[in-house]
Amino acid sequence: MYRKTFIKVLAVVPFISTAFRSILQRDESISPCKTEKDAEGPFYKADAPSRIVIETKGAPLHIKGKVFQGSDCKTPAANAILDVWHCDTNGDYDMSGYKGRAQIKTDAEGNYSFTTIFPPPYGNRPRHIHFKVRAERQPELTTQLYFQGDPNIEKDFARHAEKSRVISLLSENNVKMGVFNIYL
């Protein structure tokens, strides 16, 4: 009886070995700086207006950063388009207009910045801002930005908040400010 079990286990070993090898190879090919994907969610809406002031009714928040090509972690992604969207101060997404939505283009050095509101948490979701980033010769990235100290991060149903997407904020003249670099 033990012999039959042993033979069955030996028969499965090559399949397990192949599966682990492909997982390890896949991990080795991923850039160490690549920003992780996150859920787009049901509230994405294409064709948002191009602007750098997204929303003003709420606590002011200024986000800036750079978009880099993930291949080498340092080449800026010039002229990348960032679709940015988040809920309003009541935790609602505008699906009939473009409140809380914008498209932002990076400059020649991959820099971007925008001013909006500090979005509230809603349900078990932590405060977050959605990003969809498109750049020439790079795969599209959909991700979310979270904020350090938010107790809902650990309770979030998505549980995708990697540390590099959880940023700290500084306050100056009642404006919260943070830096979020994105690696495609």
MDTraj code that builds the backbone (N, CA, C; nanometers):
import mdtraj as md
import numpy as np

residues = "MET TYR ARG LYS THR PHE ILE LYS VAL LEU ALA VAL VAL PRO PHE ILE SER THR ALA PHE ARG SER ILE LEU GLN ARG ASP GLU SER ILE SER PRO CYS LYS THR GLU LYS ASP ALA GLU GLY PRO PHE TYR LYS ALA ASP ALA PRO SER ARG ILE VAL ILE GLU THR LYS GLY ALA PRO LEU HIS ILE LYS GLY LYS VAL PHE GLN GLY SER ASP CYS LYS THR PRO ALA ALA ASN ALA ILE LEU ASP VAL TRP HIS CYS ASP THR ASN GLY ASP TYR ASP MET SER GLY TYR LYS GLY ARG ALA GLN ILE LYS THR ASP ALA GLU GLY ASN TYR SER PHE THR THR ILE PHE PRO PRO PRO TYR GLY ASN ARG PRO ARG HIS ILE HIS PHE LYS VAL ARG ALA GLU ARG GLN PRO GLU LEU THR THR GLN LEU TYR PHE GLN GLY ASP PRO ASN ILE GLU LYS ASP PHE ALA ARG HIS ALA GLU LYS SER ARG VAL ILE SER LEU LEU SER GLU ASN ASN VAL LYS MET GLY VAL PHE ASN ILE TYR LEU".split()
xyz = np.array([
    [0.0823, -0.1194, 0.0000],
    [0.0000, 0.0000, 0.0000],
    [0.0867, 0.1259, 0.0000],
    [0.1900, 0.1301, 0.0831],
    [0.2791, 0.2461, 0.0867],
    [0.3516, 0.2622, -0.0458],
    [0.3839, 0.1509, -0.1083],
    [0.4551, 0.1543, -0.2353],
    [0.3697, 0.2221, -0.3415],
    [0.2390, 0.1911, -0.3478],
    [0.1496, 0.2522, -0.4461],
    [0.1377, 0.4029, -0.4217],
    [0.1269, 0.4428, -0.2975],
    [0.1187, 0.5853, -0.2634],
    [0.2481, 0.6557, -0.3032],
    [0.3604, 0.5923, -0.2741],
    [0.4896, 0.6491, -0.3088],
    [0.5026, 0.6672, -0.4602],
    [0.4596, 0.5679, -0.5360],
    [0.4658, 0.5747, -0.6826],
    [0.3740, 0.6869, -0.7340],
    [0.2578, 0.7031, -0.6762],
    [0.1659, 0.8109, -0.7168],
    [0.2289, 0.9482, -0.6895],
    [0.2929, 0.9616, -0.5742],
    [0.3570, 1.0889, -0.5406],
    [0.4705, 1.1178, -0.6390],
    [0.5494, 1.0148, -0.6704],
    [0.6582, 1.0336, -0.7666],
    [0.6060, 1.0748, -0.9042],
    [0.4901, 1.0273, -0.9403],
    [0.4319, 1.0611, -1.0705],
    [0.3908, 1.2085, -1.0769],
    [0.3572, 1.2678, -0.9635],
    [0.3110, 1.4065, -0.9592],
    [0.4267, 1.5065, -0.9481],
    [0.5413, 1.4628, -0.8981],
    [0.6538, 1.5524, -0.8733],
    [0.6942, 1.6335, -0.9972],
    [0.7057, 1.5736, -1.1174],
    [0.7444, 1.6562, -1.2329],
    [0.6456, 1.7702, -1.2612],
    [0.5172, 1.7461, -1.2408],
    [0.4179, 1.8515, -1.2641],
    [0.4328, 1.9648, -1.1627],
    [0.4526, 1.9289, -1.0375],
    [0.4709, 2.0292, -0.9327],
    [0.5984, 2.1082, -0.9581],
    [0.7049, 2.0388, -0.9940],
    [0.8313, 2.1044, -1.0228],
    [0.8181, 2.2032, -1.1378],
    [0.7492, 2.1637, -1.2440],
    [0.7264, 2.2518, -1.3586],
    [0.6450, 2.3736, -1.3185],
    [0.5426, 2.3538, -1.2373],
    [0.4582, 2.4659, -1.1940],
    [0.5392, 2.5651, -1.1114],
    [0.6179, 2.5179, -1.0161],
    [0.6985, 2.6079, -0.9343],
    [0.8041, 2.6795, -1.0179],
    [0.8652, 2.6068, -1.1140],
    [0.9654, 2.6685, -1.1998],
    [0.9034, 2.7823, -1.2802],
    [0.7831, 2.7633, -1.3347],
    [0.7203, 2.8699, -1.4142],
    [0.6811, 2.9888, -1.3266],
    [0.6404, 2.9638, -1.2036],
    [0.6076, 3.0736, -1.1124],
    [0.7338, 3.1525, -1.0797],
    [0.8435, 3.0823, -1.0498],
    [0.9685, 3.1506, -1.0180],
    [1.0215, 3.2284, -1.1374],
    [1.0124, 3.1720, -1.2563],
    [1.0580, 3.2429, -1.3753],
    [0.9736, 3.3673, -1.3980],
    [0.8440, 3.3565, -1.3772],
    [0.7556, 3.4719, -1.3953],
    [0.7939, 3.5816, -1.2959],
    [0.8226, 3.5452, -1.1712],
    [0.8605, 3.6449, -1.0713],
    [0.9930, 3.7117, -1.1059],
    [1.0884, 3.6357, -1.1602],
    [1.2166, 3.6924, -1.1965],
    [1.2032, 3.7922, -1.3108],
    [1.1055, 3.7745, -1.3974],
    [1.0912, 3.8626, -1.5131],
    [1.0185, 3.9925, -1.4781],
    [0.9533, 3.9988, -1.3616],
    [0.8824, 4.1195, -1.3212],
    [0.9836, 4.2199, -1.2676],
    [0.9719, 4.3418, -1.3137],
    [1.0617, 4.4473, -1.2686],
    [1.0448, 4.4671, -1.1183],
    [1.1538, 4.4859, -1.0442],
    [1.1439, 4.5015, -0.8988],
    [1.0736, 4.6304, -0.8565],
    [1.0603, 4.7250, -0.9480],
    [0.9991, 4.8520, -0.9105],
    [0.8557, 4.8653, -0.9615],
    [0.8057, 4.7691, -1.0328],
    [0.6745, 4.7793, -1.0963],
    [0.5634, 4.8034, -0.9941],
    [0.4798, 4.9046, -1.0216],
    [0.3647, 4.9326, -0.9363],
    [0.2610, 4.8231, -0.9591],
    [0.2101, 4.7665, -0.8515],
    [0.1125, 4.6575, -0.8640],
    [-0.0216, 4.7068, -0.9153],
    [-0.0874, 4.6180, -0.9869],
    [-0.2227, 4.6453, -1.0343],
    [-0.3183, 4.6392, -0.9160],
    [-0.4323, 4.7044, -0.9337],
    [-0.5387, 4.6969, -0.8338],
    [-0.6707, 4.7020, -0.9097],
    [-0.7782, 4.6756, -0.8434],
    [-0.9090, 4.6698, -0.9066],
    [-0.9489, 4.8040, -0.9675],
    [-1.0015, 4.7978, -1.0877],
    [-1.0545, 4.9190, -1.1501],
    [-1.1806, 4.9622, -1.0785],
    [-1.2566, 4.8666, -1.0337],
    [-1.3828, 4.8967, -0.9673],
    [-1.4917, 4.9278, -1.0691],
    [-1.6132, 4.9401, -1.0237],
    [-1.7255, 4.9611, -1.1161],
    [-1.7452, 5.1065, -1.1589],
    [-1.6617, 5.1985, -1.1117],
    [-1.6912, 5.3404, -1.1330],
    [-1.5992, 5.4118, -1.2322],
    [-1.5197, 5.3365, -1.3086],
    [-1.4363, 5.4013, -1.4103],
    [-1.5266, 5.4577, -1.5199],
    [-1.4888, 5.5733, -1.5722],
    [-1.5624, 5.6370, -1.6806],
    [-1.4605, 5.7008, -1.7740],
    [-1.4611, 5.6614, -1.8992],
    [-1.3662, 5.7126, -1.9978],
    [-1.3951, 5.8586, -2.0319],
    [-1.2980, 5.9220, -2.0965],
    [-1.3112, 6.0574, -2.1516],
    [-1.3265, 6.1669, -2.0466],
    [-1.2627, 6.1518, -1.9329],
    [-1.2639, 6.2585, -1.8318],
    [-1.1942, 6.3812, -1.8900],
    [-1.2304, 6.4999, -1.8431],
    [-1.1665, 6.6211, -1.8938],
    [-1.0205, 6.6320, -1.8487],
    [-0.9406, 6.6968, -1.9312],
    [-0.8013, 6.7223, -1.8976],
    [-0.7961, 6.8429, -1.8039],
    [-0.7463, 6.8210, -1.6814],
    [-0.7372, 6.9288, -1.5827],
    [-0.6476, 6.8845, -1.4681],
    [-0.5975, 6.9835, -1.3933],
    [-0.5120, 6.9503, -1.2786],
    [-0.5783, 6.9848, -1.1452],
    [-0.6925, 7.0510, -1.1494],
    [-0.7740, 7.0705, -1.0292],
    [-0.8985, 6.9848, -1.0505],
    [-0.9087, 6.8776, -0.9723],
    [-1.0148, 6.7789, -0.9953],
    [-1.1405, 6.8115, -0.9163],
    [-1.1242, 6.8375, -0.7882],
    [-1.2398, 6.8609, -0.7006],
    [-1.1990, 6.9608, -0.5941],
    [-1.2930, 7.0481, -0.5528],
    [-1.2600, 7.1516, -0.4541],
    [-1.3487, 7.1497, -0.3304],
    [-1.4573, 7.0741, -0.3321],
    [-1.5498, 7.0723, -0.2175],
    [-1.5104, 6.9627, -0.1191],
    [-1.4192, 6.9998, -0.0278],
    [-1.3697, 6.9068, 0.0713],
    [-1.2319, 6.9494, 0.1172],
    [-1.1690, 6.8670, 0.1988],
    [-1.0344, 6.8962, 0.2496],
    [-0.9342, 6.8866, 0.1349],
    [-0.8578, 6.9933, 0.1069],
    [-0.7667, 6.9933, -0.0078],
    [-0.6533, 6.8918, 0.0039],
    [-0.6219, 6.8318, -0.1104],
    [-0.5161, 6.7317, -0.1211],
    [-0.4386, 6.7595, -0.2496],
    [-0.3067, 6.7604, -0.2388],
    [-0.2217, 6.7788, -0.3563],
    [-0.1325, 6.6557, -0.3712],
    [-0.1412, 6.5908, -0.4864],
    [-0.0596, 6.4728, -0.5154],
    [0.0317, 6.5058, -0.6319],
    [0.1580, 6.4668, -0.6181],
    [0.2522, 6.4806, -0.7286],
    [0.3364, 6.3544, -0.7344],
    [0.4025, 6.3366, -0.8474],
    [0.4885, 6.2206, -0.8624],
    [0.5463, 6.2143, -1.0012],
    [0.6084, 6.1013, -1.0285],
    [0.6656, 6.0751, -1.1600],
    [0.6158, 5.9403, -1.2069],
    [0.6031, 5.9288, -1.3384],
    [0.5718, 5.8001, -1.3993],
    [0.6997, 5.7533, -1.4678],
    [0.7407, 5.6309, -1.4352],
    [0.8626, 5.5721, -1.4908],
    [0.8289, 5.4485, -1.5725],
    [0.9157, 5.4194, -1.6684],
    [0.9046, 5.2932, -1.7396],
    [0.9546, 5.1848, -1.6450],
    [0.8814, 5.0769, -1.6333],
    [0.9182, 4.9714, -1.5393],
    [1.0370, 4.8888, -1.5817],
    [1.0802, 4.9014, -1.7082],
    [1.1884, 4.8175, -1.7578],
    [1.3201, 4.8433, -1.6853],
    [1.3486, 4.9686, -1.6508],
    [1.4744, 4.9981, -1.5831],
    [1.4559, 5.0778, -1.4534],
    [1.3331, 5.1112, -1.4183],
    [1.2999, 5.1789, -1.2932],
    [1.3467, 5.3239, -1.2857],
    [1.3994, 5.3802, -1.3963],
    [1.4490, 5.5174, -1.3882],
    [1.4193, 5.6025, -1.5107],
    [1.3787, 5.5428, -1.6220],
    [1.3481, 5.6211, -1.7410],
    [1.2085, 5.6804, -1.7273],
    [1.1973, 5.8138, -1.7357],
    [1.0647, 5.8754, -1.7217],
    [0.9735, 5.8404, -1.8390],
    [0.8472, 5.8311, -1.8116],
    [0.7461, 5.8064, -1.9152],
    [0.6871, 5.9416, -1.9535],
    [0.7461, 6.0043, -2.0541],
    [0.6999, 6.1348, -2.1008],
    [0.5646, 6.1216, -2.1692],
    [0.4811, 6.2220, -2.1514],
    [0.3495, 6.2292, -2.2166],
    [0.2566, 6.1129, -2.1830],
    [0.2764, 6.0503, -2.0683],
    [0.1835, 5.9451, -2.0241],
    [0.0511, 6.0116, -1.9860],
    [-0.0565, 5.9402, -2.0024],
    [-0.1894, 5.9894, -1.9652],
    [-0.2347, 5.9143, -1.8406],
    [-0.2710, 5.9914, -1.7369],
    [-0.3244, 5.9334, -1.6142],
    [-0.4726, 5.9665, -1.6063],
    [-0.5566, 5.8653, -1.6057],
    [-0.6975, 5.8841, -1.5720],
    [-0.7031, 5.8723, -1.4206],
    [-0.7584, 5.9717, -1.3543],
    [-0.7664, 5.9744, -1.2088],
    [-0.9127, 5.9899, -1.1711],
    [-0.9609, 5.9090, -1.0744],
    [-1.0985, 5.9248, -1.0276],
    [-1.1110, 5.8804, -0.8830],
    [-1.2057, 5.9448, -0.8142],
    [-1.2317, 5.9129, -0.6738],
    [-1.3725, 5.9603, -0.6383],
    [-1.4170, 5.9224, -0.5208],
    [-1.5510, 5.9613, -0.4757],
    [-1.5509, 6.1050, -0.4233],
    [-1.6709, 6.1583, -0.4049],
    [-1.6843, 6.2937, -0.3487],
    [-1.6845, 6.2866, -0.1955],
    [-1.7089, 6.3973, -0.1294],
    [-1.7043, 6.4007, 0.0177],
    [-1.8125, 6.3148, 0.0832],
    [-1.9147, 6.2749, 0.0057],
    [-2.0195, 6.1871, 0.0588],
    [-1.9920, 6.0394, 0.0313],
    [-1.8802, 6.0106, -0.0359],
    [-1.8476, 5.8719, -0.0692],
    [-1.9158, 5.8240, -0.1961],
    [-1.9643, 5.9164, -0.2789],
    [-2.0339, 5.8811, -0.4034],
    [-1.9468, 5.9105, -0.5249],
    [-1.9601, 5.8262, -0.6272],
    [-1.8939, 5.8482, -0.7548],
    [-1.9938, 5.9087, -0.8524],
    [-1.9508, 6.0099, -0.9262],
    [-2.0358, 6.0764, -1.0241],
    [-2.0358, 5.9947, -1.1533],
    [-2.1472, 5.9324, -1.1837],
    [-2.1573, 5.8535, -1.3063],
    [-2.2331, 5.9275, -1.4160],
    [-2.2891, 6.0448, -1.3853],
    [-2.3602, 6.1210, -1.4887],
    [-2.2737, 6.2345, -1.5443],
    [-2.1702, 6.2748, -1.4715],
    [-2.0798, 6.3803, -1.5159],
    [-1.9366, 6.3400, -1.4877],
    [-1.8521, 6.4403, -1.4641],
    [-1.7105, 6.4124, -1.4423],
    [-1.6568, 6.4722, -1.3130],
    [-1.7429, 6.4868, -1.2130],
    [-1.6998, 6.5321, -1.0817],
    [-1.6076, 6.4244, -1.0224],
    [-1.4934, 6.4673, -0.9704],
    [-1.3995, 6.3712, -0.9116],
    [-1.3210, 6.2931, -1.0153],
    [-1.3112, 6.3460, -1.1393],
    [-1.2429, 6.2742, -1.2479],
    [-1.1590, 6.3700, -1.3299],
    [-1.0464, 6.3206, -1.3787],
    [-0.9616, 6.4027, -1.4651],
    [-0.8660, 6.3145, -1.5435],
    [-0.8148, 6.3721, -1.6510],
    [-0.7006, 6.3145, -1.7218],
    [-0.5853, 6.4132, -1.7046],
    [-0.4688, 6.3593, -1.6733],
    [-0.3509, 6.4405, -1.6498],
    [-0.2385, 6.3832, -1.7355],
    [-0.1633, 6.4711, -1.8008],
    [-0.0538, 6.4284, -1.8878],
    [0.0796, 6.4600, -1.8200],
    [0.1713, 6.3645, -1.8240],
    [0.3033, 6.3887, -1.7674],
    [0.3850, 6.4777, -1.8607],
    [0.4821, 6.5482, -1.8032],
    [0.5709, 6.6313, -1.8850],
    [0.6838, 6.5451, -1.9426],
    [0.7821, 6.6076, -2.0037],
    [0.8926, 6.5361, -2.0678],
    [0.9747, 6.4534, -1.9697],
    [0.9704, 6.4900, -1.8409],
    [1.0444, 6.4165, -1.7381],
    [0.9561, 6.3188, -1.6603],
    [0.8328, 6.2981, -1.7061],
    [0.7419, 6.2040, -1.6401],
    [0.6701, 6.2608, -1.5192],
    [0.6850, 6.3907, -1.4911],
    [0.6224, 6.4534, -1.3743],
    [0.4739, 6.4770, -1.3963],
    [0.3982, 6.4640, -1.2896],
    [0.2564, 6.4998, -1.2902],
    [0.2216, 6.5570, -1.1541],
    [0.1130, 6.6309, -1.1483],
    [0.0598, 6.6778, -1.0202],
    [-0.0861, 6.7164, -1.0402],
    [-0.1601, 6.7070, -0.9311],
    [-0.2995, 6.7516, -0.9340],
    [-0.3435, 6.7875, -0.7935],
    [-0.4480, 6.8674, -0.7877],
    [-0.5099, 6.9065, -0.6618],
    [-0.6525, 6.8573, -0.6636],
    [-0.6966, 6.8025, -0.5527],
    [-0.8324, 6.7506, -0.5408],
    [-0.8714, 6.7559, -0.3928],
    [-0.9573, 6.6664, -0.3504],
    [-0.9954, 6.6574, -0.2095],
    [-0.9433, 6.5264, -0.1518],
    [-0.9299, 6.5231, -0.0209],
    [-0.8928, 6.4014, 0.0499],
    [-1.0187, 6.3152, 0.0544],
    [-1.0257, 6.2098, -0.0272],
    [-1.1503, 6.1338, -0.0358],
    [-1.1815, 6.0609, 0.0947],
    [-1.3080, 6.0528, 0.1296],
    [-1.3434, 5.9840, 0.2543],
    [-1.3437, 5.8328, 0.2358],
    [-1.3340, 5.7584, 0.3456],
    [-1.3575, 5.6145, 0.3351],
    [-1.5086, 5.5931, 0.3218],
    [-1.5471, 5.4813, 0.2686],
    [-1.6897, 5.4473, 0.2640],
    [-1.7027, 5.2959, 0.2790],
    [-1.8060, 5.2527, 0.3507],
    [-1.8181, 5.1099, 0.3808],
    [-1.6906, 5.0652, 0.4509],
    [-1.6357, 4.9525, 0.4076],
    [-1.5074, 4.9059, 0.4600],
    [-1.3907, 4.9503, 0.3738],
    [-1.4164, 5.0273, 0.2700],
    [-1.3081, 5.0732, 0.1823],
    [-1.2278, 5.1837, 0.2503],
    [-1.0964, 5.1764, 0.2385],
    [-1.0142, 5.2860, 0.2893],
    [-1.0209, 5.4045, 0.1922],
    [-0.9720, 5.5176, 0.2355],
    [-0.9587, 5.6320, 0.1448],
    [-0.8690, 5.5878, 0.0293],
    [-0.9080, 5.6198, -0.0928],
    [-0.8265, 5.5787, -0.2069],
    [-0.8563, 5.6641, -0.3291],
    [-0.7618, 5.6627, -0.4206],
    [-0.7757, 5.7301, -0.5494],
    [-0.7364, 5.6285, -0.6562],
    [-0.8185, 5.6196, -0.7600],
    [-0.7929, 5.5273, -0.8711],
    [-0.7058, 5.5941, -0.9772],
    [-0.6207, 5.5135, -1.0397],
    [-0.5365, 5.5591, -1.1499],
    [-0.5420, 5.4564, -1.2623],
    [-0.5526, 5.5041, -1.3839],
    [-0.5338, 5.4217, -1.5036],
    [-0.4286, 5.4965, -1.5841],
    [-0.3145, 5.4320, -1.6081],
    [-0.2005, 5.4994, -1.6691],
    [-0.1670, 5.4341, -1.8029],
    [-0.1555, 5.5202, -1.9054],
    [-0.1198, 5.4744, -2.0395],
    [0.0015, 5.5533, -2.0883],
    [0.1022, 5.4816, -2.1386],
    [0.2223, 5.5455, -2.1935],
    [0.2673, 5.4663, -2.3151],
    [0.3341, 5.5356, -2.4053],
    [0.3806, 5.4734, -2.5284],
    [0.4710, 5.3539, -2.4985],
    [0.4463, 5.2459, -2.5677],
    [0.5231, 5.1214, -2.5573],
    [0.5245, 5.0607, -2.4168],
    [0.4227, 5.0893, -2.3381],
    [0.4120, 5.0337, -2.2028],
    [0.2734, 4.9733, -2.1860],
    [0.2613, 4.8657, -2.1108],
    [0.1273, 4.8116, -2.0852],
    [0.0460, 4.9069, -1.9972],
    [-0.0824, 4.9142, -2.0208],
    [-0.1705, 4.9985, -1.9386],
    [-0.1713, 4.9453, -1.7952],
    [-0.1722, 5.0361, -1.7002],
    [-0.1750, 4.9988, -1.5587],
    [-0.2970, 5.0605, -1.4928],
    [-0.3752, 4.9797, -1.4239],
    [-0.4843, 5.0285, -1.3396],
    [-0.4470, 4.9947, -1.1969],
    [-0.4477, 5.0969, -1.1109],
    [-0.4052, 5.0773, -0.9735],
    [-0.4803, 5.1731, -0.8827],
    [-0.4526, 5.1664, -0.7541],
    [-0.5135, 5.2570, -0.6571],
    [-0.4072, 5.3056, -0.5597],
    [-0.4252, 5.4271, -0.5133],
    [-0.3394, 5.4904, -0.4151],
    [-0.4129, 5.4920, -0.2818],
    [-0.3414, 5.4570, -0.1738],
    [-0.3991, 5.4564, -0.0390],
    [-0.3159, 5.5470, 0.0508],
    [-0.3648, 5.5716, 0.1723],
    [-0.3013, 5.6677, 0.2608],
    [-0.2636, 5.6041, 0.3941],
    [-0.1410, 5.6300, 0.4348],
    [-0.0861, 5.5749, 0.5587],
    [-0.1733, 5.6137, 0.6784],
    [-0.1916, 5.5178, 0.7676],
    [-0.2668, 5.5421, 0.8901],
    [-0.4154, 5.5136, 0.8778],
    [-0.4631, 5.4806, 0.7583],
    [-0.6057, 5.4518, 0.7403],
    [-0.6360, 5.3133, 0.7978],
    [-0.7197, 5.3048, 0.9012],
    [-0.7467, 5.1749, 0.9641],
    [-0.8229, 5.0784, 0.8728],
    [-0.8881, 5.1298, 0.7701],
    [-0.9639, 5.0426, 0.6804],
    [-0.8767, 4.9668, 0.5810],
    [-0.7490, 5.0010, 0.5701],
    [-0.6625, 4.9293, 0.4761],
    [-0.6589, 4.7811, 0.5101],
    [-0.6450, 4.7490, 0.6360],
    [-0.6386, 4.6081, 0.6774],
    [-0.7732, 4.5369, 0.6630],
    [-0.8827, 4.6110, 0.6670],
    [-1.0167, 4.5508, 0.6581],
    [-1.0715, 4.5504, 0.5158],
    [-0.9989, 4.6127, 0.4221],
    [-1.0477, 4.6278, 0.2856],
    [-1.0703, 4.4919, 0.2210],
    [-1.1841, 4.4756, 0.1550],
    [-1.2159, 4.3481, 0.0911],
    [-1.1153, 4.3142, -0.0188],
    [-1.0592, 4.4152, -0.0847],
    [-0.9663, 4.3906, -0.1944],
    [-0.8297, 4.3442, -0.1434],
    [-0.7857, 4.3967, -0.0296],
    [-0.6582, 4.3607, 0.0325],
    [-0.5406, 4.3627, -0.0659],
    [-0.5368, 4.4651, -0.1499],
    [-0.4297, 4.4759, -0.2490],
    [-0.3378, 4.5940, -0.2222],
    [-0.3410, 4.6516, -0.1054],
    [-0.2662, 4.7741, -0.0784],
    [-0.1205, 4.7436, -0.0455],
    [-0.0394, 4.7191, -0.1491],
    [0.1031, 4.6984, -0.1256],
    [0.1626, 4.8262, -0.0670],
    [0.2709, 4.8127, 0.0048],
    [0.3299, 4.9262, 0.0778],
    [0.3669, 5.0433, -0.0118],
    [0.4111, 5.0172, -0.1340],
    [0.4524, 5.1275, -0.2209],
    [0.3336, 5.2106, -0.2701],
    [0.2124, 5.1615, -0.2502],
    [0.0932, 5.2367, -0.2907],
    [0.0216, 5.2987, -0.1717],
    [0.0810, 5.2895, -0.0544],
    [0.0288, 5.3537, 0.0664],
    [0.1252, 5.4666, 0.0998],
    [0.0809, 5.5908, 0.0791],
    [0.1735, 5.7031, 0.0958],
    [0.1446, 5.7812, 0.2238],
    [0.2481, 5.8464, 0.2723],
    [0.2312, 5.9363, 0.3863],
    [0.1972, 6.0750, 0.3329],
    [0.1329, 6.1539, 0.4161],
    [0.0948, 6.2894, 0.3775],
    [0.1551, 6.3898, 0.4740],
    [0.1934, 6.5031, 0.4203],
    [0.2353, 6.6175, 0.4995],
    [0.1246, 6.7206, 0.4905],
    [0.1166, 6.8089, 0.5869],
    [0.0182, 6.9180, 0.5810],
    [0.0899, 7.0506, 0.5844],
    [0.0455, 7.1401, 0.4965],
    [0.0994, 7.2749, 0.4929],
    [-0.0141, 7.3697, 0.4567],
    [-0.0404, 7.4662, 0.5426],
    [-0.1496, 7.5623, 0.5208],
    [-0.2836, 7.4917, 0.4958],
    [-0.3122, 7.3896, 0.5762],
    [-0.4364, 7.3122, 0.5674],
    [-0.4521, 7.2334, 0.4381],
    [-0.3434, 7.2116, 0.3651],
    [-0.3465, 7.1290, 0.2443],
    [-0.2623, 7.0053, 0.2702],
    [-0.3233, 6.8872, 0.2524],
    [-0.2488, 6.7617, 0.2638],
    [-0.1731, 6.7410, 0.1330],
    [-0.0468, 6.6942, 0.1430],
    [0.0363, 6.6757, 0.0248],
    [0.1065, 6.5405, 0.0311],
    [0.1131, 6.4747, -0.0858],
    [0.1812, 6.3456, -0.0921],
    [0.2462, 6.3234, -0.2267],
    [0.3376, 6.2265, -0.2291],
    [0.4096, 6.1909, -0.3504],
    [0.3780, 6.0457, -0.3835],
    [0.3403, 6.0217, -0.5097],
    [0.3087, 5.8867, -0.5559],
    [0.3774, 5.8650, -0.6906],
    [0.4895, 5.7913, -0.6880],
    [0.5586, 5.7572, -0.8119],
    [0.5013, 5.6265, -0.8657],
    [0.4893, 5.6192, -0.9967],
    [0.4261, 5.5047, -1.0624],
    [0.5270, 5.4433, -1.1591],
    [0.5424, 5.3120, -1.1515],
    [0.6341, 5.2371, -1.2365],
    [0.5525, 5.1424, -1.3238],
    [0.5587, 5.1656, -1.4538],
    [0.4799, 5.0845, -1.5480],
    [0.5472, 4.9526, -1.5800],
])
top = md.Topology()
chain = top.add_chain()
for i, resn in enumerate(residues, 1):
    res = top.add_residue(resn, chain, resSeq=i)
    for name in ("N", "CA", "C"):
        top.add_atom(name, md.element.get_by_symbol(name[0]), res)
traj = md.Trajectory(xyz[None], top)
